[in-house]
Amino acid sequence: MNTKPPIELGYIQRKHGVHGEVIALLYREVTNLRHLWLQIDHTLVPYAIENISYQHPKAIIKLKGVEQPEAAHELKGSNIFVPEKDLSEVAPRTEQCLDSLLGYQVEDLQLGALGTICNIEQLPLQQLLVVEYRNKELLIPYHEDFVRKTDHDQCKLTIELPRGFIETSF
């Protein structure tokens, strides 16, 4: 049994067309993706992909079972996840998409509200979120191990930092 959490891929921006398609903003480039999960009311709901066309960082996706524009509209803001076993079909994150997190509030599961993302630092091997924390800049690696939830409607990023991370950062 695979107990690893799914990987966040992006979110549904809006409906598209008259046949139930949606436009998604993707944090990663993808190839050969046939299934995904949407986070709806704190529950991951599986969907099969009927058709997908890429215009990275966006994609137009037709999900099986979503036939009407009204049904597609209901999916707006839903976070998209893929099972970790499908991770080989997902390429690394692109810096262009992380810019959409600027201005988001960052909240740690243990420490609570930390501050606002004021910049994204692009290093050769990783991206760092620059968070305004107690009048200082806190650098947080943007990594699946830390990110727990991205709420695009509330502009909030929920993370779980290792114990002592903040204390050793200053």
KAZISUL-V6931 format. One record per backbone hydrogen bond with DSSP energy under -1.0 kcal/mol. CO is the residue of the C=O (numbers start at 1). NH is the residue of the N-H. E is the energy in kcal/mol with one decimal. If there is no record, write none. Layout:
BEGIN
CO_NH_E, CO_NH_E
END
This chain:
BEGIN
7_82_-2.3, 9_27_-3.3, 10_80_-3.0, 11_25_-2.5, 12_77_-2.9, 14_23_-3.1, 21_16_-2.5, 22_61_-2.8, 23_13_-2.9, 23_14_-1.4, 24_59_-1.9, 25_11_-1.9, 27_94_-1.6, 29_91_-3.0, 34_49_-3.0, 36_47_-3.0, 37_81_-2.9, 38_45_-2.9, 40_43_-1.2, 43_40_-3.2, 45_38_-2.5, 47_36_-2.3, 48_64_-2.6, 51_62_-3.2, 53_60_-2.6, 55_58_-2.1, 57_26_-3.6, 58_55_-3.1, 59_24_-2.8, 60_53_-2.3, 61_22_-2.3, 62_50_-2.8, 62_51_-1.7, 63_66_-1.7, 68_72_-2.0, 69_73_-2.5, 70_74_-1.4, 72_75_-1.2, 73_76_-1.6, 75_78_-2.3, 78_12_-2.3, 79_39_-2.4, 80_9_-3.4, 80_10_-1.2, 81_37_-2.8, 82_7_-2.9, 83_86_-1.8, 84_87_-2.3, 86_89_-2.1, 87_90_-2.4, 89_31_-1.9, 94_98_-1.1, 97_100_-1.6, 98_101_-2.3, 99_102_-1.5, 101_104_-2.3, 104_117_-2.6, 105_157_-3.3, 106_114_-3.1, 106_115_-1.3, 107_159_-2.8, 108_112_-2.0, 112_108_-3.0, 115_106_-3.3, 116_132_-2.4, 117_103_-3.0, 119_130_-2.8, 121_128_-2.8, 126_123_-2.5, 127_142_-3.0, 128_121_-2.8, 129_140_-2.6, 130_118_-2.9, 130_119_-1.1, 131_138_-3.0, 133_136_-1.3, 136_133_-3.1, 138_131_-3.0, 140_129_-3.5, 141_143_-1.1, 143_146_-1.8, 143_147_-2.2, 146_160_-2.1, 149_158_-3.3, 151_156_-2.4, 155_105_-2.7, 156_151_-3.3, 157_107_-2.6, 158_148_-2.9, 158_149_-1.8, 159_109_-2.2, 162_165_-1.9, 164_168_-2.0, 166_169_-1.0
END
